[in-house]
Amino acid sequence: MADITRRFGLRHLRAAPTAHIRHLNRGKVAHDGTGLAFWFRPLSAALSEVPVDDRELAMLFHARTSDFQDVTVQATLTYRITEPATAAARVDFGIDPDTGAWRAAPLDQIATLLTETAQQHALGLLARTPLAAALVDGVSTVRDRMAAGLAAEARITETGLAVIAVRVVALRPEPEVERALRTPARELVQQEADRATFERRAVAVEHERGIAENELANQIELARREKQLITQRGANARLLAEDEAVADRVRTEAEAERRTRLAAAEADAARALGDARAAAEGAWLTAHQQADPAVLRALALMRLAEHLPRIDSVTLSPDVVTGLLAKLAGGGGER
């Protein structure tokens, strides 16, 4: 919007660098250019301000495909007013000489023109396109058709407009249809995920089978080695028993031989001892046969006395003493 100030019944206008000002004084062009600043009389002046910068126009509209499905198109147009004088002559860009504001809504009028023109070309294309094709290639196709249609539209050129770029942001069906269309893809993805899961499980089962086979082979090998160990232990025990039997036989034979020799030695010793005793007894008998009977009796008493138990005290009755004295007296008379 232009900046207008008042001084002494006059007006001073100062425009932005991106605004084209067209000043008519009594029907004649007084000023025509971009970024102007000048004085004017408000009663005889007709002012127009045309923006010449790039402008963005967003649009959102519904269309129907050839299979009667509703789709939503979201697009953005970039346009510029390349002929400000032509645009000012075709669209009301007049501004108030006191405030600098537009008297009408020229940009809304241009936006309506561009939106309806772009929608017309997009609707015509989508009406002959099925939903599946529109969702696959619709963005680029609709963009190219809208750009070509806007570039070939005579009214846009005659208004002094130029469409710089067309961008189709999205082309979407109704939510229910979109969910229905996503179902096969989701099912395919789920099938791929299930297949990957099954393959992973198959690989895991194969690995488990290999591990089980290895464990079984290890157990078989351990059993075979245990059998060898038992056989070897039996052989060792048998050899040990044989060695012990041989050792016992040797010990028995040695013990028997020792006892035999010991018995022979004892027999020899007993025989020698018997001979010695016999000789001693013979000598003893011979000595006794030659000895005096009184001496033998004395020896007998001595031997008897040696074998009698210990007597602490002896009590002699008169009868015993009388008999003993009688025996001694009788023996003394005989001798």
C-alpha positions, 0 to 999 in steps of 0.5 A: 500500500502506498504511503500518502501524506497531506500538506496544505491541501496537496497529497504526497505519494510514496510507493514501494519498490515492488508497486507500479503507480499509474497517475492520471490527471484529468484523464491524462497520464501524469506519472507511470512507473515503479517506486515513484514519489510525487505530489498531486491534487486529490480532486483531479487525480486517479491513482492505481497501484499494481504490485509487480512482485511474485505472488503465491496463490494456494488452492484446494479443490475437489475433482471426480475421476472417470470411475466416479471417485472424489479426489482432493487436489492441493496446488500452489501457483506463482504468478506475476503482473507483467503488464501493470498498465494492461492490468490496471485497465482490465482490473480495478487497482484504484486507490484512495487518494487520502489513505492509499488503500485499494477501493476494491479487491483486485488481488481477489479478482485475479486469484479467482481468475487463476483458480477457476482457470487452473481448476477447469484444466485439472477437472477436465483431465481427472474426469477422463482418468481412473483413480488408480492412474490418477494416484500414481501419475496424477501429480505430475500430469495435473501439474503439466496440464494446469501449466499448459492450460494457464499458459495458453489462456488468452484472458490471463495474457490479456489481463497482463498476468504471467504464471511463473510456476505451478506446483501440485502438492498432493492428490488424495482420495477420500479417507475410506477409499484411501484406506481401502487402496492401502489394504492390498499394499499392507497385506503384501507388506504383511505377507513379506514380513510373514515370509521373512519371519517364516524364513528366519524360523526355518533358519533357526530350526535348521540351526537347532537341528544342526546343534541337536545333531552335533550334541547327538554325535558328541553323545555317541562319541562319549558313549563309544569312549566310555565303552572303551574306558570300561573295556580298558578298566576291565582289562586292567582289573583282570591284569591286576587280579592275575598279578595279585593271584600270582603274588598270592601264590608266590607269597603262599609258596614262600610262607609254606616253604618258610613254615616247612623249614621252620618245622624241620628246624623245630623238629631237629631242635626238639630231637636234639633237646630230647636226646640231650634230656634223655642223656641227662635223664640217663646220667641222672638215673645212673647217678641215683642208682649209684647214690646212697638211699639216705641221700636219695631221701634227702634229695626227695625231701629237698625237691618236695620242699621246693614245690611245697607252698609257703607255710607261715605257721605249723600247728603240731598235735601230740598225735602227729608228733608221737607218730613222727618220733616213732617213725624216726626212732624206728628208722634210726634203729634199723640203720 
